[in-house]
Amino acid sequence: MSRKRGWIKIGWLLFCWGVVLAGKEAWSAQSPEEFYQGKTLVLISSDPGGPTDVIARTMAPYLEKEIGARVKIENKKTDEVMNYLYKQGPRGSLMVAIKASDGIIGNEILKAPGVQYETDKFNFLADVYPAVKVFQLSPKLPYKTLSALREARGLKAGGTSAKGALAMSSAVMLEVLGLEGKVISGYKGKKELTLAMARGEIDFVVTSDNAAMRDEKDGYVVNLMVLSDKRSAVIPHVPALAELGVTVPKDKGPVYRFINSGGMAVATSPGVPQERVEYLRAAFQRLSKNQDLRKAVEKLTGTSKDFVSGKEVQEEMGEIKSDKEMAAKLDALFKKHTALR
């Protein structure tokens, strides 16, 4: 190659690199409003027709109006949702996922098979269906008060996967309330658990107030108490734990807070520019006040609540993750209180 041709080639490469850099600079200089306008935002959900999918599909057209992007729903297996989102990295600006928040953090802390993410690295945008936990009883159970339950022996709680949120919540409450019994895992889902309670096959379950409201309405359960210092707005007749004079032991406080980290978290991947994260967080806060969306959610689920801000969810997840002894505490409770069906 002649010297002249060599310089021409070098000049051409430098020109092309300059074009790439200029394009990259222009792309990064876009405001979030400009970035999302006219693009497609993928919203990853799981279990078509399940609770998170229903909320995602109800919310999608309203989110489209807020950010000017088309929102496309994609379904993946439950255990794939957050792994997939995590792998997107900075390019994940055009992808968000929705999943039960206790499942996100719980799967990582308890080292569920296949988990490939770090919860605190996600950018949380909102909790779009916040919940508090409720201790519910089988209507067949002869014990109707907490004091009577404390005298009982051989109580049976129910769960799905052995270290899943339902089983672990019940195991924690056996410990916190000083009850004697076991958590029987292996049920195929919350619906099967509810029917098992209606038949008297299991004695209690710890679930969300949203689910507890529907279960009670259908006559399947008796909601004994809300695991909080105040009552739930969706089942206001059910007393809070604090009203019953229960004080959570200090050493059980972390695991008690852990099981109450329920709701449906929406997140985008690690590495997404902060200005886009804040833009999406603000969009979800506006959606929280959208009366048409709230009516649509209430029509489907029976209740509608203010979203929890992305910043609050981020802080909660970080606080739980920072407890380096959490996994050991939960594992000890799992070994003590759970059994296979």
C-alpha positions in Angstrom: 0.0 0.0 0.0 1.3 3.4 -1.0 1.9 6.1 1.7 -0.8 8.2 0.0 -3.4 5.4 0.1 -2.5 4.7 3.7 -3.2 8.2 4.7 -6.5 8.2 2.9 -7.6 5.1 4.7 -6.6 6.5 8.1 -8.4 9.7 7.2 -11.5 7.8 6.3 -11.4 5.8 9.6 -11.0 9.0 11.6 -14.0 10.5 9.8 -16.2 7.5 10.5 -15.2 7.4 14.2 -16.0 11.1 14.4 -19.5 10.5 12.9 -20.0 7.7 15.5 -18.9 9.9 18.4 -21.0 12.8 17.1 -24.1 10.5 16.9 -23.4 9.1 20.3 -23.1 12.6 21.8 -26.3 13.7 20.1 -28.1 10.6 21.4 -26.9 11.2 25.0 -27.7 14.9 24.7 -31.4 14.1 24.2 -33.7 15.0 27.0 -35.7 12.1 28.5 -38.8 13.5 26.9 -37.2 13.5 23.5 -35.6 10.0 24.0 -38.9 8.2 24.8 -41.1 10.1 22.2 -42.2 7.7 19.5 -40.1 4.7 20.7 -41.2 1.3 22.0 -40.8 0.6 25.7 -41.0 -3.1 26.5 -42.7 -4.0 29.8 -41.7 -7.5 31.0 -44.3 -9.4 33.0 -44.9 -13.1 33.9 -47.7 -15.6 34.0 -50.1 -14.3 31.3 -53.4 -13.5 33.0 -51.8 -13.6 36.5 -51.9 -10.6 38.9 -48.8 -8.8 37.7 -49.8 -9.3 34.1 -53.2 -7.9 34.7 -51.8 -4.8 36.4 -49.2 -4.4 33.6 -51.8 -4.6 30.8 -54.2 -2.3 32.6 -51.4 0.3 33.2 -49.8 0.1 29.7 -52.1 2.5 27.7 -51.9 5.1 30.5 -48.1 4.9 30.6 -48.0 5.3 26.8 -49.8 8.7 27.2 -47.4 9.8 29.9 -44.1 9.2 28.1 -45.1 9.3 24.4 -43.8 5.8 23.7 -45.6 2.7 22.7 -45.7 0.2 25.6 -45.3 -3.4 24.5 -46.0 -6.3 27.0 -43.8 -9.3 26.9 -44.3 -12.4 29.1 -41.5 -14.5 30.4 -41.4 -17.3 33.0 -41.6 -16.0 36.6 -37.9 -16.9 37.4 -36.6 -15.3 34.1 -38.1 -11.8 34.5 -35.5 -10.1 36.6 -32.5 -12.1 35.2 -33.5 -10.9 31.7 -33.8 -7.3 32.8 -30.5 -7.3 34.7 -28.6 -8.4 31.6 -29.8 -5.4 29.6 -27.4 -3.0 31.3 -27.3 0.6 30.0 -29.3 -0.4 26.9 -32.2 -1.2 29.2 -33.5 2.4 29.0 -36.3 1.0 26.7 -37.2 -1.9 29.0 -38.9 -2.2 32.4 -40.1 -5.2 34.4 -42.9 -5.7 36.9 -42.7 -8.4 39.6 -43.7 -9.0 43.3 -41.1 -7.1 45.3 -40.8 -9.7 48.0 -40.0 -12.2 45.3 -37.3 -10.0 43.8 -35.4 -9.5 47.1 -36.3 -12.8 48.6 -35.0 -14.9 45.7 -31.6 -13.2 45.9 -31.2 -13.4 49.6 -32.3 -17.0 49.9 -30.2 -17.9 46.8 -33.1 -19.4 44.8 -31.8 -21.6 41.9 -31.0 -19.6 38.8 -30.8 -16.1 40.3 -28.3 -14.0 38.4 -28.9 -10.5 39.6 -28.2 -8.1 42.5 -31.4 -6.5 43.7 -29.9 -3.2 44.8 -28.4 -2.6 41.3 -31.8 -2.3 39.6 -33.4 1.2 39.2 -36.8 0.9 40.9 -39.4 3.2 39.5 -42.5 2.5 41.7 -44.5 0.0 43.6 -47.7 0.1 41.6 -49.8 -2.2 43.9 -48.5 -1.8 47.4 -49.6 -4.3 50.1 -49.4 -5.2 53.7 -49.5 -8.7 55.0 -52.5 -10.3 56.6 -52.7 -13.4 58.9 -55.7 -15.4 57.8 -57.4 -18.5 59.3 -59.3 -21.4 58.0 -63.0 -21.0 58.8 -62.9 -24.7 60.0 -60.3 -23.9 62.7 -61.9 -23.9 66.2 -59.4 -21.2 67.4 -60.5 -17.7 66.6 -58.2 -15.6 68.7 -54.5 -15.1 69.0 -54.5 -16.3 72.6 -56.2 -19.5 71.6 -53.8 -20.0 68.7 -50.9 -19.8 71.1 -52.3 -22.6 73.1 -52.8 -24.8 70.1 -50.4 -27.5 68.9 -49.7 -28.8 65.5 -50.9 -25.9 63.5 -50.4 -26.2 59.7 -49.6 -23.2 57.5 -49.4 -23.4 53.7 -46.9 -22.3 51.1 -46.0 -22.9 47.5 -42.2 -23.2 46.9 -40.3 -24.2 50.1 -38.4 -20.9 50.3 -41.1 -18.8 48.6 -42.7 -15.6 50.0 -45.8 -17.4 51.2 -44.0 -20.1 53.1 -41.4 -17.8 54.5 -44.0 -15.3 55.7 -45.8 -18.0 57.6 -42.6 -19.4 59.1 -41.6 -15.9 60.3 -45.0 -15.4 61.9 -44.9 -18.7 63.7 -41.7 -17.4 65.3 -42.9 -13.8 66.0 -46.2 -14.9 67.5 -44.8 -17.8 69.4 -47.0 -20.4 67.7 -46.3 -24.2 67.5 -46.7 -25.7 64.0 -45.2 -26.2 60.6 -45.5 -24.7 57.1 -46.4 -27.3 54.5 -45.0 -26.2 51.2 -45.8 -27.7 47.7 -49.1 -26.2 46.9 -49.4 -25.1 43.3 -50.5 -21.5 43.9 -52.4 -19.1 46.2 -55.7 -20.3 44.8 -55.0 -23.9 45.8 -53.9 -22.7 49.2 -57.1 -20.7 49.7 -59.2 -23.7 48.8 -57.1 -25.9 51.1 -58.0 -23.4 54.0 -61.6 -23.5 53.1 -61.6 -27.3 53.4 -59.7 -27.1 56.7 -56.6 -28.9 55.2 -54.4 -26.1 56.4 -55.0 -23.7 59.3 -53.5 -20.4 58.2 -51.7 -18.4 55.5 -49.9 -15.1 55.5 -50.8 -13.2 52.4 -51.3 -9.6 51.0 -54.2 -7.5 52.1 -55.3 -7.3 48.4 -55.6 -11.1 48.2 -57.1 -11.3 51.7 -59.9 -9.0 50.8 -60.9 -11.2 47.9 -60.6 -14.4 49.9 -62.8 -13.1 52.7 -65.4 -11.8 50.2 -65.6 -15.3 48.7 -66.1 -16.8 52.2 -63.0 -18.9 52.1 -61.1 -17.5 55.1 -61.3 -15.5 58.3 -58.8 -12.6 58.3 -57.5 -12.4 61.9 -55.1 -9.5 61.8 -53.1 -7.1 59.6 -49.3 -7.3 60.2 -48.8 -3.6 60.7 -49.2 -0.9 63.3 -52.3 0.4 61.5 -55.3 -1.2 59.7 -55.4 -1.8 56.0 -57.6 0.5 53.9 -59.0 -2.4 51.9 -60.1 -4.5 55.0 -60.6 -1.7 57.6 -62.6 -4.0 59.9 -59.5 -6.3 60.5 -57.4 -5.2 63.5 -53.7 -4.4 63.2 -51.1 -6.5 65.1 -50.3 -3.5 67.3 -54.0 -3.3 68.4 -53.8 -6.8 69.7 -51.0 -5.9 72.0 -48.3 -7.7 70.1 -44.8 -6.3 70.1 -42.4 -7.8 67.6 -39.3 -9.0 69.5 -36.3 -6.8 68.6 -34.3 -9.7 67.3 -37.2 -10.7 65.0 -37.6 -7.2 63.6 -35.5 -7.6 60.5 -37.2 -10.8 59.3 -40.6 -9.3 60.1 -39.8 -6.2 58.0 -38.6 -8.5 55.3 -41.8 -10.4 54.9 -43.7 -7.1 54.8 -41.8 -5.9 51.7 -44.8 -6.9 49.5 -46.2 -5.2 46.5 -45.5 -5.0 42.7 -42.3 -3.3 41.9 -41.5 -1.8 38.6 -37.8 -1.5 37.7 -35.4 -0.8 34.9 -32.0 -2.3 34.5 -28.7 -1.2 36.0 -26.7 1.4 34.1 -29.7 3.4 32.8 -28.9 7.1 32.9 -30.2 8.7 36.0 -32.1 11.4 34.2 -34.1 8.8 32.5 -34.7 6.9 35.7 -36.0 10.1 37.3 -38.2 10.9 34.3 -39.8 7.4 34.5 -40.2 7.7 38.3 -42.0 11.0 37.8 -44.2 9.5 35.1 -45.3 6.7 37.5 -46.1 9.2 40.3 -48.4 11.0 37.9 -50.0 7.7 37.0 -50.6 7.1 40.7 -53.0 10.2 40.6 -54.7 9.3 37.3 -58.3 8.7 38.3 -59.2 6.7 35.2 -56.4 4.3 35.8 -57.3 3.9 39.5 -60.9 3.2 38.5 -59.7 0.6 36.0 -57.5 -1.1 38.5 -60.2 -1.1 41.2 -62.7 -2.6 38.7 -60.3 -5.5 38.1 -58.9 -6.1 41.6 -61.4 -4.5 44.0 -59.0 -1.9 45.3 -56.7 1.0 44.2 -53.9 2.6 46.2 -51.3 5.3 45.8 -48.1 4.0 44.3 -45.0 4.0 46.4 -42.3 6.1 44.9 -39.3 4.5 43.2 -36.9 6.2 45.6 -38.7 4.6 48.6 -38.7 1.2 47.0 -34.9 1.6 46.2 -34.2 2.5 49.9 -36.3 -0.4 51.2 -34.5 -2.9 49.0 -31.1 -1.5 49.9 -31.9 -1.7 53.6 -33.0 -5.3 53.4 -29.9 -6.2 51.2 -27.6 -4.5 53.6 -28.4 -6.9 56.5 -25.7 -9.4 55.9 -27.2 -11.9 58.4 -30.7 -11.9 56.8 -30.0 -15.1 54.7 -28.9 -17.0 57.8 -31.8 -15.8 59.9 -34.3 -16.8 57.2 -32.6 -20.1 56.5 -32.8 -21.0 60.3 -36.5 -20.3 60.3 -37.0 -22.3 57.1 -35.3 -25.3 58.7 -37.2 -25.0 61.9 -40.7 -24.4 60.6 -41.2 -25.8 57.1 -42.0 -29.3 55.8 -42.8 -30.7 52.3 -46.3 -31.6 51.5 
